[in-house]
Amino acid sequence: MVGDLETSYALLYGCGESGYPEISGDHVSCGVLSLSLSRVKRALEDAAPVLSAESSILEIDARGAVIVGDTHGDLETTERVLDRISRGVIVFLGDFVDRGPYQLENIVRLLEAKAGEPGRVFLVRGNHESREMNMYYGFYDVVSRRLGSGFYGLFGRLYSTLPIGAVFSRSTILLHGGVPEGASSIGEVASRGKQGEDVEDPVVFQALWNDPREWVEEFGPSPRGGFARVFGRRALERFLEASGCERLVRAHEPVENGVEALFRGRLYTVFSCRFYGIRPAVVEIGAGGVSFSYVDDL
């Protein structure tokens, strides 16, 4: 299934039928894109110490923020947000790789932006920033084919430097997934610390994997299986109150209009990848509250 999807993307965007950009000398290219091996390595080396210095849960204070959901190799979304948003901070809520056509270009562009503007661009870990997920959903294969089988380890080590979430202006919790069953507040999530190549801690795992459902009050089994859970209104409200926050903004699920509000506006899901048959969107937080924009209208 993954191979079929990547081949479709490759044909759509003018790459080879293998589903991967072609390698030519020290450069890998696809259409108008060209990415040198040295540029990839430099992006990793420049961003790693910046990310390592950040806490597991970021505390971000600014007048405004743009929150970006899953991009999954959607370089067009990433470039447009970085180029068009000139004020406030930008927070990307993980899932930079796997599935999409420009996975490598996308994460490199994000790492370069982080290293270049560390106080304005923030990267939060998603459930696909994981060796286990990359082995199954494509990124490991992309890196191995384009850069060599030994190169992937650099990305695996980078994942261990990524923050788990953030709190914006003391009012908005930012997580890839949602409320974990084993933690009463965002402070408890922070105490679990950053993770390795794969996420081992059950609380952090659920913070990256859990989904909201309005028909659930507390927690229930997730159709995703494994240790993932779904959470409801009471679980969310209790978590927000204990954290001293008003709302949660998360990603992780493709929603029909790019953004979906649940629980009377106390939770927003944002999805920013155009390869799911939806219009990619971003959430904007400012003095006037919460709003959203479509990426292609920025």
Stockholm file with secondary structure:
# STOCKHOLM 1.0

chainA/1-298         MVGDLETSYALLYGCGESGYPEISGDHVSCGVLSLSLSRVKRALEDAAPVLSAESSILEIDARGAVIVGDTHGDLETTERVLDRISRGVIVFLGDFVDRGPYQLENIVRLLEAKAGEPGRVFLVRGNHESREMNMYYGFYDVVSRRLGSGFYGLFGRLYSTLPIGAVFSRSTILLHGGVPEGASSIGEVASRGKQGEDVEDPVVFQALWNDPREWVEEFGPSPRGGFARVFGRRALERFLEASGCERLVRAHEPVENGVEALFRGRLYTVFSCRFYGIRPAVVEIGAGGVSFSYVDDL
#=GR chainA/1-298 SS CHHHHHHHHHHHHTCCTTSSCEEETTEEEETTEEEEHHHHHHHHHHHHHHHHTSCSEEEECCSCEEEECBCTTCHHHHHHHHHHCCSSEEEECSCCSSSSTTHHHHHHHHHHHHHHCTTTEEECCCTTSSHHHHHHHSHHHHHHHHHCTTSHHHHHHHHTTSCSEEEETTTEEEESSCCCTTCSSHHHHHHTCCCCSSCCCHHHHHHHHCEECTTCSSEEECTTCTTCEEECHHHHHHHHHHHTCSEEEECSSCCTTSEEEETTTTEEEEBCCGGGSSCCEEEEEETTEEEEEEGGGC
#=GC SS_cons         CHHHHHHHHHHHHTCCTTSSCEEETTEEEETTEEEEHHHHHHHHHHHHHHHHTSCSEEEECCSCEEEECBCTTCHHHHHHHHHHCCSSEEEECSCCSSSSTTHHHHHHHHHHHHHHCTTTEEECCCTTSSHHHHHHHSHHHHHHHHHCTTSHHHHHHHHTTSCSEEEETTTEEEESSCCCTTCSSHHHHHHTCCCCSSCCCHHHHHHHHCEECTTCSSEEECTTCTTCEEECHHHHHHHHHHHTCSEEEECSSCCTTSEEEETTTTEEEEBCCGGGSSCCEEEEEETTEEEEEEGGGC
//
